[in-house]
Amino acid sequence: MDAIEPNWPALLVFLVGWLTSCVGLFFLSGNLPVRAAPETVQAGFGPALIWINFTVLAVLLVLTFAFAIPQLRWTSVLVGGGFVFLFAPFIVQDLPRGLKDTKAGLLTLLACLLAAAGLVYGAG
């Protein structure tokens, strides 16, 4: 197995960061444009929460690839990242409506994005 990817811990960190990024992207795409987001998200601090999530998502993407480029083989990034990207929509699709269309869901996503960013940053 070392011939495929000798740095398995780094691959797992990359896959966690990339999975969280993909799930976050698909989750947030359901709230765009903001004026077409569910009513519960449009009120109060909902739009700001969407943009905060996008900012943290962008930071996570940069951190993930900045970590992966020097640590992993490009074939591992391509195959592992493609596999995760292919199946990430199914995770978001199976979430209950009470989580997808509420501010609580956005706060949960923000916590997951921050945790993944902390993991990738700490591993790098």
N, C-alpha and C positions, 0 to 999 in steps of 0.2 A: 504493500500500500504506500510505502514511502516513495515509490517511483511516481505515483500519481500526484500526491501533495505531501511533502515532508513536514510541513508546519500545520498540523491538524488543529491545534488550539487557535491559531490565528484564523484559520478557515472558519471555525465555529463562531468566533467573534464577528468576522465579516458577515456571515450568514444571519446572525441575530440582528446586526445593524441594518443589513439590507432588507430583511424580512419586515422589520419594524418600519423602515422607510416606505416600502411598497404598500404595506397595509395602511399606513398613514396617508399616503397619496391617494389610494382608492377610497378611503374613508372620507377624506376632505373633498374629493371631487364631487361627492354627493351634495355638498353644500355650496357649490359654485354654479352660477354667480351668486353672490351673497343675497341679492334680492329675491332669488328663487329658492333659497334655503327654507327648510320647514319653519313654520311660524314660531315655534318655541325657541329656535336658534336666532331668529331675526331680532328678537326683543332684547333690550338691555345690553349686556356686555357680550352677547353672542358673536356679532361680527368681529369684535376685537379678538375674541378667543380663536376664531377661525384664522385670523392673520398671525396671531402668536404661534399657533400650531404650524402654520406654513413656514414661519421663520425658523422655528426649532427643527422642522423637517429639513429645511435647506442646510442648516448647520450639521445635522446628522448625516446627510448625504455627503457633504464635503469631508467630514471626519471619517466616514466609512471608507471612502475611496482613497483618502490620504493614508489611511491605515493599510488598506489592501495592496496598494501599488508596490510598496517596497517589501511587503511581507510574503506575498503569495505569487504563485505562477499565474500568468494571465489566463491560461486555460482553466484553472480552478475558479477564478473570478467569473469568467464567461459562462462556464457550465453551471456552477453553483448559483450564480446570480440569475441566470436564465430560468433555472428550475424554480427558484423562489418566486421570481416575477410571474411565472406561468400560473402558479397555484395561489398566490396572494389574494386575488379577487374572491376566491371561494371562502376565505376566512371572513372577509367583510360581508359577503353575501349572507352568511349564516348567522350574523349577529342579530339579536332581536331589535325590533323597531324602537323600543324604549331606550336602547343604548345608541343606536345610530342617529336618531333624530332629536337628540336633546343636548343640553349644555353639559349634563353629566357625562355623556359619551365623549364630548370634546375634552372635558377635563381628564377623563380616563386616558384618552389618546395622548394628551399632553404629558401625563405622568409616564406613560410607556415610552414616548419619544425621549424624554429627559433621562429615563433610566438607561435606555439603549445608548444614548450619547455619552453618558457617564461610563458605561461599560467599554465602549470603543475608545474613548479618551484615556481611560485608565489602563487599557491593554496596550495602547500605543505609546 
